[in-house]
Amino acid sequence: MQRHPANPVVTRQHVPAGTPHLTDVSSVFNPGAIQFHDQTILLLRVQNRGRETFTLTARSRDGLHFTLSTPEIRFRGMEKLEERIYHCYDMRITPLEGRYYIMFAMDMEEGCRLGLAVTDDFETFEFLGITSGGDTRNGVLFPERFNGLYLRLERPNRVQLAGGPASGSTIILSGSSDLLEWSPVGEVASGRFHYWDELIGGGPPPVKTRAGWLALYHGVATHFASANIYQAGVMLLDLLDPCKVLARSRYNMLEPRESWELTGQVPNVVFPSGLIVEEYDDQGFARFDSPFRLYYGAADTVVGLFTGRVSELIEAATA
């Protein structure tokens, strides 16, 4: 596994100058990713110099050279909400039952909520609703139902960081019959105090392999006096009961090392959010020898690309 030599693959220079609120933006990061027909599509968090947040679409034929389009994505139906929304961000894209569902964080008056939208063509997007009642983040849908129930991973924000927002140390599994009303099913994994993943949260949507559900996640080391350090690791979850962790990486598989990961709006951050696996077998399992592409936010400023094979992610989980 390695960083692509062309990194970072998306920067603020990729945003076309247009309307004043999207001219000379500050950052582009934390993308959701999907392979849609012959294109790689990223849904990107873009912040302008007013620290306003917008979602832009990027497209690529080779998964490396991206063209960003404006105007920003507008989720039809969101304008009907009475509550004030400050930011929508960190899009995670899941193909499910022939459609593409997007779960994302929404900063609101009383904390962070999980929003859900759907698209069929990545041209128009329909907002389905707010799908969480409490302060929670890092919601990712599984790409299939379990005995008729939709499942997702999420991270309730129960830890108050000194001088910062609420965070969390436990990933939980929740279930829903309609994608809108969700209830906890059980705990999946918690942070490991004094190590690289003291605080944790889900990454891209899980990928089905014959070894288990491949679930990437981010871990935050908070015991360093200088700054929190965001890293990436991987777990394998049981195919029938995703609350059961079969394996979990002892070591991070990706940590801030390059200058553009160490320096930016938020230093020392790699944030895995978009995973594309190239090859699946005829039963929908990712092939062990399939290449993967992981798109991640770096220092809350640019987008990096990390590549390898599925077998290497499984090995990282079991090491």
N, C-alpha and C positions, 0 to 999 in steps of 0.2 A: 504494500500500500504506500502511496506517495502523493505529495502535493503535485499538481500539474505545473510544469515549468513555465507556463504562460501566466501564472497567477500574479495579481488578482484578476479574475476573468470579467468582473463587472465593477465599475467604479462610477463615481459621480459624473465623470466626463462622458459616460455613455448616455446620460439623460439629455434628450434634445432640448435646446432652448425654445421656449414657447411662451406660454402665459407667464406673467410675472411671478406667480407662486411656484413655478417649476423652472425658473431660470437660475443658474448658478447654485444648485442645491448643495447641501452639506454632506449627504451620505446616502448610500444604497446598500442594503444589507438584509440578512435573515430571510432568504427566499424559500417559498414553497416551490416544488419542482414536479414535473410530470412529463412523460413522453406522450405526445398527442399526435397521432398519425406519424408524419415524417419530421415533426418538429419537437425540440425540447422547449418547454414553456416554463418560465419562472414568473412567479408573482412576488414582486419585490417591495420591501418597505423602503420608502424614500422620505427623507426628512429635508425640509428646506431651511433657510437661515432663520426663519421664525420658529423653528422646531415644531412645525406642523407636519403631520404624517399623511402620506398618500400611498396608494398601491398602484404600481405600474406593471405592465406586462412586458416581458422580454421574450424574444423568440430566436431560435438558432437551428440551423440545419445540421451542425456538427457537434452541438453540445458545448462548444468552446467560444465561438464568436457570436455575440448576442446583439440584437437590435432592439432597443427599447422604444415603445410607442406611447404617445400621449393622445388624448388627455388621460387622466387617471381613471381607474376603475370606479364605477359607481354601482353600488348594490341596490337594485330596485326594491323598494319597499322599506328601506331603512329610514327614509324621510318621515315615515309615519310614527316612529318612536317619539315619545314625549321626553324621555330622559336625555340629558346632554351627553354626547359622546365626544371625548377629547381626542382619542387616537384609536384606530383599528390597525392591527399589525400582526406579524409572525404567522403568515398564512401557511397552513398545512393542507395539502391536496390529497384526497383519497378517491380512487375510482371505486364505485360501489353501485352494483345493480344497473350498469349501463350509463350512469351519470357521474359527474365529478363534483364531489362535495368538498367545501373549503371551510375548515374550522380555524378561527382566529381569535386573538385577544382583543378586548374592547375596554379601554380605560374610561371609567364612568365616575360619577360623583362618589359612590360608595365602594369603589375598588374596581378590580378587574373582573370582567365577565367573559364568557365564551360565546361568540357569535357563530352562526352557521349560514352558509350560502351554498348555492348550487349553480352549475353551468353545464351546458351541453356542447358548447362551441368555443368557449373562452373569448367570446365577443360580448355576450350579455350575461349578467350575473343577477340572480334572484336571492334576496335576503330572506331567510326562513325564520329567523328569530334569535333571541337570546336564550341560550340553552343551559345556563347555570344560575343558581340563586346566590351562592356565596362567592367570596373572593377566590378565584381560581384561574389558572393559566396553563399553557402547554397542553391543550386538548388535541388529541389525535385519534381519528376514527380507524378502526380495523376495516379491511376491505371486504368483509363478508359478515353475514349474520351467524350467531351461535344459537341453535335451537329457536330460531325466530327472533332473537334479541340482538339489537345493535349494541356493540361495545366500543368503548373508547378509553384511552389512558388520559389522565389529567393530573394536575399538581395543585392541590389546595394551598393557598398562601396563608400559612400559619406562623411564619417566623418573621419578626420585624428586624430588618437589617439596620444597623446603626447608621443614621444619616441617610437612609435610602428607603426604597419601597418594601412592602411585605414580600416575602419569598416563601419557599417551602422545602421540606426535607423528605417528603413521602410522595411517591407516585401511586395513585389508586386506580382501580378499574371501576368504571360505571357502566350501567346498562340502560337501554331505552327501547320501547316498542315502536316509537314514532320519530325518533331523532330529535325531539324537542324537549320532552320531559325525561330527566335523567335521575337515577338513584345509584348510590354506591353499591358495589358488589363485594369489594374487598380490597385490602392493601396488596400492592405488588412488590415494592421495594422502597427502602428508606436510605437516607444519606449515611455515610460512614464517617463518624466524627474523627477528626485529626488526619484524614487522608484526602485524596484528590477530589472526592465527590461527597463533601459534607452536606451540601444542598444539591438536590437533583431535580430534573424535569425532563419530560419526554421530548424526543427529537422528531424525526420524520415519522410518518405512519408506518406501523409494523409491516414487515415483509414475510410472507409464508415460505418456509423452507422445510425440508423433510427432517431437519434437526430441531425444529421449533419455530415459533415466531421470532424473527430477528428484529429487536427493538433497540435502536440507537437512542442515547440520551446524553444530556449535558450534566456535568458535575461542576460544582463551584467549591474551590478551596478557599475558606474564609480565615484560616488561622495564620495567614501571612500578614504582617503588620502593614505592609505597603498598599496592597490592593487585593480584591477578590480576583481569582484566576479561574476563568471558564474553560473547561476542557470537554472532550467527547469520549464516551465509552459505549459499550454494547452489552445487551442482555439477550438470552434466549428464553422465551416463555413457552410453556406447554401449549400444544396445539389445541387441546380441548378445554383446558382450564388456564387462561392467561394470567391468573393470579399466582400461579406456580412458576417460580423462577428456576429454570433448569441449569443455567450457568450465567455468570456475570463477570465481566472483565476486572481482574485485579489491578491492571494498569490502564491508564488512559490510552486510547489509540491515536489521539490527536491533541496537542496542546499548543499554546501560543509560543512560536519560536521565531517566525519571520518578522521583519520590521513592521509590516502592515497588519500583523496580528497583535503585536505588542504595543503599537502606537495608534491612536485614533480617538474618536469621541469617548469610547470606554476602553481603556487599555487592557491588554491581557485577556482577550476574548476570542475563542472559537466557538461558534454556536451552530450545531448541526440541525438543519431544518428541511432540506430537500434531498431525497435519495431516489435515484433511478437505477433499477436493475434491468439489464439488457435482455436477458433470456429466461424464459419460463418453460417448464415441460407441459405436456398436454393435459395435466391435471391441476395446473395453476401453481405449482411449486417453483420457486426460484432455483435455477440450476446452480450447483455448487461451483462450477467453473465459469459461471457468468461474470462478465465485467460489471462493475457498478460505478456510478458517479455520485459523489456526495457534494452537494452545494451547501456552503456554510457562510454565515456572517462572521466577519473578522473585525474586531475592535469597534463594532457597531458603525462601521464606516464603508467597507467594501465587501465583495463576495469572493470567496475562494472555492477551489475545486480540488477534491481529494478522490483518488481513484484506486482501484484494486479489483479483487475478485471476491465473490460471496464467501468462498471457503476461507478467505483470510479474515473476514469479519467473524465467522463462526470460531475460528481458531483464537481470535482476540478475546471472545467471550469466555472461552474455556481455559485460557492460559492462567 
